[in-house]
Every structure is written in C-alpha cells, then in structure tokens.
C-alpha cells in the first residue's frame, strides 16, 4: 500500500507508479471534485495544490511523488464551501455548467495566496484554466471581490496535515 497526504489525512491506495495522481484521487480515494478534462494538462479541470502550488494532476505520475507532499483538493479547501473564493464564486454566479470550476478555484486560491491583490496581468498569467462556458469575466470579478475584501476576506488555508503542520 502506498500513502499520500491528502487534505490533511494520510490516505492509503494501490496503483501503479505511472498512474496519474488524478486517477488515484478520483478512483481510489473517491475525491471526485477534481475533474478529468483533457488529459494533457491544458484545461486545468484537474488542478490541485501540491505543497501550496497549483498542479495539473492529470499528468502528474505517482512516481514523481514521495508521499510527503501536502496535496489539497477542492474537497480540502473547505468542508462547506465557506472559503472566501468559493463564497465569491457563489455570490457572483461564476459557474454555468460548473465542470471546470473546481480546478479554476484551486488555481485562483493559489494565486491569491501568493498575490493577495493581483493585477489583470497576474490573473492572466496564473489562471490559465479553460472554461467552455466562457465565464472569464465573472472569474476575474470574483477574484477582485476577494482581493478587495468585498463581502468576504481572503483567509489562509487552515488545513491540518498528517504530519501535524498546517497549510
């Protein structure tokens, strides 16, 4: 049995070393919020955080992970949708079909953690996820609501990891 630190818990699974992280998350650990879109790291529907950085999990093989990394999926961002980015998404009706939105939210939370008040250029560089519905203007508006403190304040992720540390 192999182990990964996912959403603050040590999780065991069985998979081949060349298996993409996405499939372990979805099929072995039943964390289906992370989506399969393109399979070639272009669309971003599979974005998760590994040690705080946004990563396209569809092309990240298990062999590239030691098991010590802190992986956060959309399910680990907040248990009840109370993260400021999730609140802004709901307040501004960002999603249409919603398929890409978990990956988009993960990219945005990573951006706001490093740049709490991003410029349009920062947003363009960091949020390269593809949305078939074209909700980019609403995504940008939601980012700005969170950055300005709007109805919600940007909170640090407070995820307790298996080793006792927090992100």
PyMOL commands that place a pseudoatom at each C-alpha (Angstrom):
pseudoatom trace, name=CA, resn=UNK, resi=1, chain=A, elem=C, hetatm=0, pos=[0.000, 0.000, 0.000]
pseudoatom trace, name=CA, resn=UNK, resi=2, chain=A, elem=C, hetatm=0, pos=[1.230, 3.468, -0.881]
pseudoatom trace, name=CA, resn=UNK, resi=3, chain=A, elem=C, hetatm=0, pos=[0.328, 6.602, 1.086]
pseudoatom trace, name=CA, resn=UNK, resi=4, chain=A, elem=C, hetatm=0, pos=[-0.347, 10.219, 0.218]
pseudoatom trace, name=CA, resn=UNK, resi=5, chain=A, elem=C, hetatm=0, pos=[-1.095, 13.193, 2.470]
pseudoatom trace, name=CA, resn=UNK, resi=6, chain=A, elem=C, hetatm=0, pos=[-4.382, 14.422, 1.001]
pseudoatom trace, name=CA, resn=UNK, resi=7, chain=A, elem=C, hetatm=0, pos=[-6.480, 17.145, 2.611]
pseudoatom trace, name=CA, resn=UNK, resi=8, chain=A, elem=C, hetatm=0, pos=[-4.625, 16.727, 5.882]
pseudoatom trace, name=CA, resn=UNK, resi=9, chain=A, elem=C, hetatm=0, pos=[-5.003, 12.964, 6.172]
pseudoatom trace, name=CA, resn=UNK, resi=10, chain=A, elem=C, hetatm=0, pos=[-2.686, 10.079, 5.378]
pseudoatom trace, name=CA, resn=UNK, resi=11, chain=A, elem=C, hetatm=0, pos=[-4.547, 8.128, 2.704]
pseudoatom trace, name=CA, resn=UNK, resi=12, chain=A, elem=C, hetatm=0, pos=[-3.638, 4.631, 1.513]
pseudoatom trace, name=CA, resn=UNK, resi=13, chain=A, elem=C, hetatm=0, pos=[-4.183, 3.344, -2.015]
pseudoatom trace, name=CA, resn=UNK, resi=14, chain=A, elem=C, hetatm=0, pos=[-2.956, 0.816, -4.542]
pseudoatom trace, name=CA, resn=UNK, resi=15, chain=A, elem=C, hetatm=0, pos=[-1.866, 1.958, -8.010]
pseudoatom trace, name=CA, resn=UNK, resi=16, chain=A, elem=C, hetatm=0, pos=[0.972, 1.587, -10.484]
pseudoatom trace, name=CA, resn=UNK, resi=17, chain=A, elem=C, hetatm=0, pos=[3.770, 4.223, -10.288]
pseudoatom trace, name=CA, resn=UNK, resi=18, chain=A, elem=C, hetatm=0, pos=[2.884, 5.642, -13.720]
pseudoatom trace, name=CA, resn=UNK, resi=19, chain=A, elem=C, hetatm=0, pos=[-0.759, 6.234, -12.714]
pseudoatom trace, name=CA, resn=UNK, resi=20, chain=A, elem=C, hetatm=0, pos=[-1.657, 9.927, -12.815]
pseudoatom trace, name=CA, resn=UNK, resi=21, chain=A, elem=C, hetatm=0, pos=[-2.467, 11.475, -9.430]
pseudoatom trace, name=CA, resn=UNK, resi=22, chain=A, elem=C, hetatm=0, pos=[-5.910, 12.449, -10.771]
pseudoatom trace, name=CA, resn=UNK, resi=23, chain=A, elem=C, hetatm=0, pos=[-6.993, 8.816, -11.067]
pseudoatom trace, name=CA, resn=UNK, resi=24, chain=A, elem=C, hetatm=0, pos=[-5.870, 7.973, -7.548]
pseudoatom trace, name=CA, resn=UNK, resi=25, chain=A, elem=C, hetatm=0, pos=[-7.774, 10.958, -6.181]
pseudoatom trace, name=CA, resn=UNK, resi=26, chain=A, elem=C, hetatm=0, pos=[-10.959, 10.130, -8.100]
pseudoatom trace, name=CA, resn=UNK, resi=27, chain=A, elem=C, hetatm=0, pos=[-10.975, 6.341, -8.298]
pseudoatom trace, name=CA, resn=UNK, resi=28, chain=A, elem=C, hetatm=0, pos=[-9.052, 5.190, -5.230]
pseudoatom trace, name=CA, resn=UNK, resi=29, chain=A, elem=C, hetatm=0, pos=[-9.837, 7.966, -2.740]
pseudoatom trace, name=CA, resn=UNK, resi=30, chain=A, elem=C, hetatm=0, pos=[-13.329, 8.935, -4.056]
pseudoatom trace, name=CA, resn=UNK, resi=31, chain=A, elem=C, hetatm=0, pos=[-12.457, 12.647, -4.233]
pseudoatom trace, name=CA, resn=UNK, resi=32, chain=A, elem=C, hetatm=0, pos=[-14.416, 13.378, -7.376]
pseudoatom trace, name=CA, resn=UNK, resi=33, chain=A, elem=C, hetatm=0, pos=[-14.392, 17.183, -7.178]
pseudoatom trace, name=CA, resn=UNK, resi=34, chain=A, elem=C, hetatm=0, pos=[-11.167, 17.164, -9.184]
pseudoatom trace, name=CA, resn=UNK, resi=35, chain=A, elem=C, hetatm=0, pos=[-12.233, 16.627, -12.793]
pseudoatom trace, name=CA, resn=UNK, resi=36, chain=A, elem=C, hetatm=0, pos=[-10.779, 14.959, -15.876]
pseudoatom trace, name=CA, resn=UNK, resi=37, chain=A, elem=C, hetatm=0, pos=[-10.962, 17.330, -18.814]
pseudoatom trace, name=CA, resn=UNK, resi=38, chain=A, elem=C, hetatm=0, pos=[-8.299, 16.978, -21.468]
pseudoatom trace, name=CA, resn=UNK, resi=39, chain=A, elem=C, hetatm=0, pos=[-5.712, 14.590, -20.027]
pseudoatom trace, name=CA, resn=UNK, resi=40, chain=A, elem=C, hetatm=0, pos=[-2.814, 16.719, -21.324]
pseudoatom trace, name=CA, resn=UNK, resi=41, chain=A, elem=C, hetatm=0, pos=[-2.595, 19.463, -18.662]
pseudoatom trace, name=CA, resn=UNK, resi=42, chain=A, elem=C, hetatm=0, pos=[-4.165, 22.121, -20.871]
pseudoatom trace, name=CA, resn=UNK, resi=43, chain=A, elem=C, hetatm=0, pos=[-7.647, 22.725, -19.472]
pseudoatom trace, name=CA, resn=UNK, resi=44, chain=A, elem=C, hetatm=0, pos=[-6.938, 22.831, -15.721]
pseudoatom trace, name=CA, resn=UNK, resi=45, chain=A, elem=C, hetatm=0, pos=[-10.069, 20.968, -14.588]
pseudoatom trace, name=CA, resn=UNK, resi=46, chain=A, elem=C, hetatm=0, pos=[-7.747, 18.622, -12.669]
pseudoatom trace, name=CA, resn=UNK, resi=47, chain=A, elem=C, hetatm=0, pos=[-5.890, 21.358, -10.732]
pseudoatom trace, name=CA, resn=UNK, resi=48, chain=A, elem=C, hetatm=0, pos=[-4.971, 20.548, -7.135]
pseudoatom trace, name=CA, resn=UNK, resi=49, chain=A, elem=C, hetatm=0, pos=[-2.415, 22.055, -4.759]
pseudoatom trace, name=CA, resn=UNK, resi=50, chain=A, elem=C, hetatm=0, pos=[0.799, 20.198, -4.017]
pseudoatom trace, name=CA, resn=UNK, resi=51, chain=A, elem=C, hetatm=0, pos=[2.678, 21.930, -1.217]
pseudoatom trace, name=CA, resn=UNK, resi=52, chain=A, elem=C, hetatm=0, pos=[0.648, 25.053, -1.956]
pseudoatom trace, name=CA, resn=UNK, resi=53, chain=A, elem=C, hetatm=0, pos=[1.372, 25.211, -5.693]
pseudoatom trace, name=CA, resn=UNK, resi=54, chain=A, elem=C, hetatm=0, pos=[-1.312, 24.594, -8.331]
pseudoatom trace, name=CA, resn=UNK, resi=55, chain=A, elem=C, hetatm=0, pos=[-0.581, 21.389, -10.251]
pseudoatom trace, name=CA, resn=UNK, resi=56, chain=A, elem=C, hetatm=0, pos=[-2.383, 19.689, -13.125]
pseudoatom trace, name=CA, resn=UNK, resi=57, chain=A, elem=C, hetatm=0, pos=[-2.955, 16.251, -11.615]
pseudoatom trace, name=CA, resn=UNK, resi=58, chain=A, elem=C, hetatm=0, pos=[-3.859, 14.510, -14.889]
pseudoatom trace, name=CA, resn=UNK, resi=59, chain=A, elem=C, hetatm=0, pos=[-0.199, 14.422, -15.941]
pseudoatom trace, name=CA, resn=UNK, resi=60, chain=A, elem=C, hetatm=0, pos=[1.459, 14.080, -12.520]
pseudoatom trace, name=CA, resn=UNK, resi=61, chain=A, elem=C, hetatm=0, pos=[2.511, 10.415, -12.161]
pseudoatom trace, name=CA, resn=UNK, resi=62, chain=A, elem=C, hetatm=0, pos=[2.561, 8.878, -8.709]
pseudoatom trace, name=CA, resn=UNK, resi=63, chain=A, elem=C, hetatm=0, pos=[6.244, 8.038, -9.207]
pseudoatom trace, name=CA, resn=UNK, resi=64, chain=A, elem=C, hetatm=0, pos=[7.001, 11.783, -9.032]
pseudoatom trace, name=CA, resn=UNK, resi=65, chain=A, elem=C, hetatm=0, pos=[5.579, 11.980, -5.502]
pseudoatom trace, name=CA, resn=UNK, resi=66, chain=A, elem=C, hetatm=0, pos=[7.366, 10.884, -2.333]
pseudoatom trace, name=CA, resn=UNK, resi=67, chain=A, elem=C, hetatm=0, pos=[4.230, 10.666, -0.198]
pseudoatom trace, name=CA, resn=UNK, resi=68, chain=A, elem=C, hetatm=0, pos=[5.416, 13.568, 1.955]
pseudoatom trace, name=CA, resn=UNK, resi=69, chain=A, elem=C, hetatm=0, pos=[3.864, 16.280, -0.205]
pseudoatom trace, name=CA, resn=UNK, resi=70, chain=A, elem=C, hetatm=0, pos=[0.773, 18.035, 1.097]
pseudoatom trace, name=CA, resn=UNK, resi=71, chain=A, elem=C, hetatm=0, pos=[-1.952, 17.588, -1.500]
pseudoatom trace, name=CA, resn=UNK, resi=72, chain=A, elem=C, hetatm=0, pos=[-5.127, 19.664, -1.275]
pseudoatom trace, name=CA, resn=UNK, resi=73, chain=A, elem=C, hetatm=0, pos=[-8.154, 19.049, -3.483]
pseudoatom trace, name=CA, resn=UNK, resi=74, chain=A, elem=C, hetatm=0, pos=[-11.297, 21.155, -3.790]
pseudoatom trace, name=CA, resn=UNK, resi=75, chain=A, elem=C, hetatm=0, pos=[-12.814, 18.995, -1.033]
pseudoatom trace, name=CA, resn=UNK, resi=76, chain=A, elem=C, hetatm=0, pos=[-9.987, 20.061, 1.288]
pseudoatom trace, name=CA, resn=UNK, resi=77, chain=A, elem=C, hetatm=0, pos=[-10.327, 23.763, 0.593]
pseudoatom trace, name=CA, resn=UNK, resi=78, chain=A, elem=C, hetatm=0, pos=[-13.321, 23.942, 2.937]
pseudoatom trace, name=CA, resn=UNK, resi=79, chain=A, elem=C, hetatm=0, pos=[-15.796, 21.386, 4.165]
pseudoatom trace, name=CA, resn=UNK, resi=80, chain=A, elem=C, hetatm=0, pos=[-18.860, 23.524, 3.491]
pseudoatom trace, name=CA, resn=UNK, resi=81, chain=A, elem=C, hetatm=0, pos=[-17.983, 25.986, 0.716]
pseudoatom trace, name=CA, resn=UNK, resi=82, chain=A, elem=C, hetatm=0, pos=[-17.004, 28.688, 3.199]
pseudoatom trace, name=CA, resn=UNK, resi=83, chain=A, elem=C, hetatm=0, pos=[-13.630, 29.576, 1.685]
pseudoatom trace, name=CA, resn=UNK, resi=84, chain=A, elem=C, hetatm=0, pos=[-13.694, 33.223, 0.506]
pseudoatom trace, name=CA, resn=UNK, resi=85, chain=A, elem=C, hetatm=0, pos=[-13.101, 32.234, -3.119]
pseudoatom trace, name=CA, resn=UNK, resi=86, chain=A, elem=C, hetatm=0, pos=[-15.971, 29.750, -3.000]
pseudoatom trace, name=CA, resn=UNK, resi=87, chain=A, elem=C, hetatm=0, pos=[-18.209, 32.400, -1.422]
pseudoatom trace, name=CA, resn=UNK, resi=88, chain=A, elem=C, hetatm=0, pos=[-17.297, 34.927, -4.141]
pseudoatom trace, name=CA, resn=UNK, resi=89, chain=A, elem=C, hetatm=0, pos=[-17.960, 32.291, -6.820]
pseudoatom trace, name=CA, resn=UNK, resi=90, chain=A, elem=C, hetatm=0, pos=[-21.456, 31.727, -5.416]
pseudoatom trace, name=CA, resn=UNK, resi=91, chain=A, elem=C, hetatm=0, pos=[-22.184, 35.419, -4.817]
pseudoatom trace, name=CA, resn=UNK, resi=92, chain=A, elem=C, hetatm=0, pos=[-21.289, 36.350, -8.418]
pseudoatom trace, name=CA, resn=UNK, resi=93, chain=A, elem=C, hetatm=0, pos=[-22.814, 33.245, -10.037]
pseudoatom trace, name=CA, resn=UNK, resi=94, chain=A, elem=C, hetatm=0, pos=[-19.500, 32.397, -11.683]
pseudoatom trace, name=CA, resn=UNK, resi=95, chain=A, elem=C, hetatm=0, pos=[-20.214, 28.848, -12.863]
pseudoatom trace, name=CA, resn=UNK, resi=96, chain=A, elem=C, hetatm=0, pos=[-22.548, 27.942, -15.670]
pseudoatom trace, name=CA, resn=UNK, resi=97, chain=A, elem=C, hetatm=0, pos=[-22.033, 24.223, -16.234]
pseudoatom trace, name=CA, resn=UNK, resi=98, chain=A, elem=C, hetatm=0, pos=[-19.503, 24.163, -13.383]
pseudoatom trace, name=CA, resn=UNK, resi=99, chain=A, elem=C, hetatm=0, pos=[-17.296, 21.397, -14.783]
pseudoatom trace, name=CA, resn=UNK, resi=100, chain=A, elem=C, hetatm=0, pos=[-14.085, 23.444, -14.812]
pseudoatom trace, name=CA, resn=UNK, resi=101, chain=A, elem=C, hetatm=0, pos=[-14.802, 25.423, -11.680]
pseudoatom trace, name=CA, resn=UNK, resi=102, chain=A, elem=C, hetatm=0, pos=[-13.107, 23.257, -9.044]
pseudoatom trace, name=CA, resn=UNK, resi=103, chain=A, elem=C, hetatm=0, pos=[-9.832, 23.498, -10.963]
pseudoatom trace, name=CA, resn=UNK, resi=104, chain=A, elem=C, hetatm=0, pos=[-10.379, 27.201, -11.554]
pseudoatom trace, name=CA, resn=UNK, resi=105, chain=A, elem=C, hetatm=0, pos=[-10.996, 27.788, -7.837]
pseudoatom trace, name=CA, resn=UNK, resi=106, chain=A, elem=C, hetatm=0, pos=[-7.828, 25.884, -6.950]
pseudoatom trace, name=CA, resn=UNK, resi=107, chain=A, elem=C, hetatm=0, pos=[-5.772, 27.995, -9.390]
pseudoatom trace, name=CA, resn=UNK, resi=108, chain=A, elem=C, hetatm=0, pos=[-7.300, 31.201, -8.005]
pseudoatom trace, name=CA, resn=UNK, resi=109, chain=A, elem=C, hetatm=0, pos=[-6.714, 30.296, -4.348]
pseudoatom trace, name=CA, resn=UNK, resi=110, chain=A, elem=C, hetatm=0, pos=[-3.048, 29.581, -5.104]
pseudoatom trace, name=CA, resn=UNK, resi=111, chain=A, elem=C, hetatm=0, pos=[-2.753, 32.927, -6.904]
pseudoatom trace, name=CA, resn=UNK, resi=112, chain=A, elem=C, hetatm=0, pos=[-4.368, 34.871, -4.058]
pseudoatom trace, name=CA, resn=UNK, resi=113, chain=A, elem=C, hetatm=0, pos=[-2.141, 33.185, -1.506]
pseudoatom trace, name=CA, resn=UNK, resi=114, chain=A, elem=C, hetatm=0, pos=[0.974, 34.500, -3.257]
pseudoatom trace, name=CA, resn=UNK, resi=115, chain=A, elem=C, hetatm=0, pos=[-0.527, 37.730, -4.635]
pseudoatom trace, name=CA, resn=UNK, resi=116, chain=A, elem=C, hetatm=0, pos=[-3.417, 38.900, -2.446]
pseudoatom trace, name=CA, resn=UNK, resi=117, chain=A, elem=C, hetatm=0, pos=[-4.159, 41.839, -4.757]
pseudoatom trace, name=CA, resn=UNK, resi=118, chain=A, elem=C, hetatm=0, pos=[-3.333, 40.551, -8.252]
pseudoatom trace, name=CA, resn=UNK, resi=119, chain=A, elem=C, hetatm=0, pos=[-3.270, 42.718, -11.347]
pseudoatom trace, name=CA, resn=UNK, resi=120, chain=A, elem=C, hetatm=0, pos=[-5.058, 41.650, -14.518]
pseudoatom trace, name=CA, resn=UNK, resi=121, chain=A, elem=C, hetatm=0, pos=[-1.661, 40.520, -15.857]
pseudoatom trace, name=CA, resn=UNK, resi=122, chain=A, elem=C, hetatm=0, pos=[-1.110, 38.400, -12.723]
pseudoatom trace, name=CA, resn=UNK, resi=123, chain=A, elem=C, hetatm=0, pos=[-4.534, 36.813, -13.186]
pseudoatom trace, name=CA, resn=UNK, resi=124, chain=A, elem=C, hetatm=0, pos=[-3.879, 36.136, -16.872]
pseudoatom trace, name=CA, resn=UNK, resi=125, chain=A, elem=C, hetatm=0, pos=[-0.521, 34.510, -16.082]
pseudoatom trace, name=CA, resn=UNK, resi=126, chain=A, elem=C, hetatm=0, pos=[-1.712, 32.366, -13.166]
pseudoatom trace, name=CA, resn=UNK, resi=127, chain=A, elem=C, hetatm=0, pos=[-5.233, 31.320, -14.174]
pseudoatom trace, name=CA, resn=UNK, resi=128, chain=A, elem=C, hetatm=0, pos=[-4.799, 29.547, -17.491]
pseudoatom trace, name=CA, resn=UNK, resi=129, chain=A, elem=C, hetatm=0, pos=[-7.712, 27.169, -16.994]
pseudoatom trace, name=CA, resn=UNK, resi=130, chain=A, elem=C, hetatm=0, pos=[-10.121, 26.732, -19.882]
pseudoatom trace, name=CA, resn=UNK, resi=131, chain=A, elem=C, hetatm=0, pos=[-13.846, 27.312, -19.398]
pseudoatom trace, name=CA, resn=UNK, resi=132, chain=A, elem=C, hetatm=0, pos=[-16.062, 26.157, -22.256]
pseudoatom trace, name=CA, resn=UNK, resi=133, chain=A, elem=C, hetatm=0, pos=[-18.885, 28.362, -20.990]
pseudoatom trace, name=CA, resn=UNK, resi=134, chain=A, elem=C, hetatm=0, pos=[-16.667, 31.452, -21.148]
pseudoatom trace, name=CA, resn=UNK, resi=135, chain=A, elem=C, hetatm=0, pos=[-17.189, 32.723, -17.608]
pseudoatom trace, name=CA, resn=UNK, resi=136, chain=A, elem=C, hetatm=0, pos=[-13.828, 34.507, -17.592]
pseudoatom trace, name=CA, resn=UNK, resi=137, chain=A, elem=C, hetatm=0, pos=[-15.275, 37.951, -16.852]
pseudoatom trace, name=CA, resn=UNK, resi=138, chain=A, elem=C, hetatm=0, pos=[-17.117, 36.606, -13.819]
pseudoatom trace, name=CA, resn=UNK, resi=139, chain=A, elem=C, hetatm=0, pos=[-13.993, 34.715, -12.698]
pseudoatom trace, name=CA, resn=UNK, resi=140, chain=A, elem=C, hetatm=0, pos=[-11.982, 37.940, -12.847]
pseudoatom trace, name=CA, resn=UNK, resi=141, chain=A, elem=C, hetatm=0, pos=[-14.732, 39.835, -10.992]
pseudoatom trace, name=CA, resn=UNK, resi=142, chain=A, elem=C, hetatm=0, pos=[-14.820, 37.195, -8.246]
pseudoatom trace, name=CA, resn=UNK, resi=143, chain=A, elem=C, hetatm=0, pos=[-11.036, 37.352, -7.871]
pseudoatom trace, name=CA, resn=UNK, resi=144, chain=A, elem=C, hetatm=0, pos=[-11.256, 41.111, -7.448]
pseudoatom trace, name=CA, resn=UNK, resi=145, chain=A, elem=C, hetatm=0, pos=[-14.069, 40.812, -4.890]
pseudoatom trace, name=CA, resn=UNK, resi=146, chain=A, elem=C, hetatm=0, pos=[-11.907, 38.516, -2.775]
pseudoatom trace, name=CA, resn=UNK, resi=147, chain=A, elem=C, hetatm=0, pos=[-8.789, 40.654, -3.287]
pseudoatom trace, name=CA, resn=UNK, resi=148, chain=A, elem=C, hetatm=0, pos=[-10.597, 43.783, -2.141]
pseudoatom trace, name=CA, resn=UNK, resi=149, chain=A, elem=C, hetatm=0, pos=[-12.126, 42.066, 0.856]
pseudoatom trace, name=CA, resn=UNK, resi=150, chain=A, elem=C, hetatm=0, pos=[-15.665, 42.603, -0.508]
pseudoatom trace, name=CA, resn=UNK, resi=151, chain=A, elem=C, hetatm=0, pos=[-18.251, 40.607, 1.373]
pseudoatom trace, name=CA, resn=UNK, resi=152, chain=A, elem=C, hetatm=0, pos=[-15.592, 38.078, 2.257]
pseudoatom trace, name=CA, resn=UNK, resi=153, chain=A, elem=C, hetatm=0, pos=[-11.997, 38.301, 3.377]
pseudoatom trace, name=CA, resn=UNK, resi=154, chain=A, elem=C, hetatm=0, pos=[-9.251, 36.120, 1.977]
pseudoatom trace, name=CA, resn=UNK, resi=155, chain=A, elem=C, hetatm=0, pos=[-8.377, 33.575, 4.624]
pseudoatom trace, name=CA, resn=UNK, resi=156, chain=A, elem=C, hetatm=0, pos=[-5.288, 31.455, 4.716]
pseudoatom trace, name=CA, resn=UNK, resi=157, chain=A, elem=C, hetatm=0, pos=[-5.882, 27.786, 4.155]
pseudoatom trace, name=CA, resn=UNK, resi=158, chain=A, elem=C, hetatm=0, pos=[-6.031, 26.159, 7.566]
pseudoatom trace, name=CA, resn=UNK, resi=159, chain=A, elem=C, hetatm=0, pos=[-5.638, 22.525, 6.656]
pseudoatom trace, name=CA, resn=UNK, resi=160, chain=A, elem=C, hetatm=0, pos=[-4.154, 20.280, 9.341]
pseudoatom trace, name=CA, resn=UNK, resi=161, chain=A, elem=C, hetatm=0, pos=[-1.832, 17.774, 7.654]
pseudoatom trace, name=CA, resn=UNK, resi=162, chain=A, elem=C, hetatm=0, pos=[-0.962, 14.250, 8.687]
pseudoatom trace, name=CA, resn=UNK, resi=163, chain=A, elem=C, hetatm=0, pos=[2.454, 15.400, 9.974]
pseudoatom trace, name=CA, resn=UNK, resi=164, chain=A, elem=C, hetatm=0, pos=[0.791, 17.977, 12.268]
pseudoatom trace, name=CA, resn=UNK, resi=165, chain=A, elem=C, hetatm=0, pos=[1.682, 21.029, 10.187]
pseudoatom trace, name=CA, resn=UNK, resi=166, chain=A, elem=C, hetatm=0, pos=[-0.842, 23.386, 8.645]
pseudoatom trace, name=CA, resn=UNK, resi=167, chain=A, elem=C, hetatm=0, pos=[-1.101, 24.997, 5.238]
for i in range(1, 167): cmd.bond("trace and resi %d" % i, "trace and resi %d" % (i + 1))
show_as sticks, trace
zoom trace
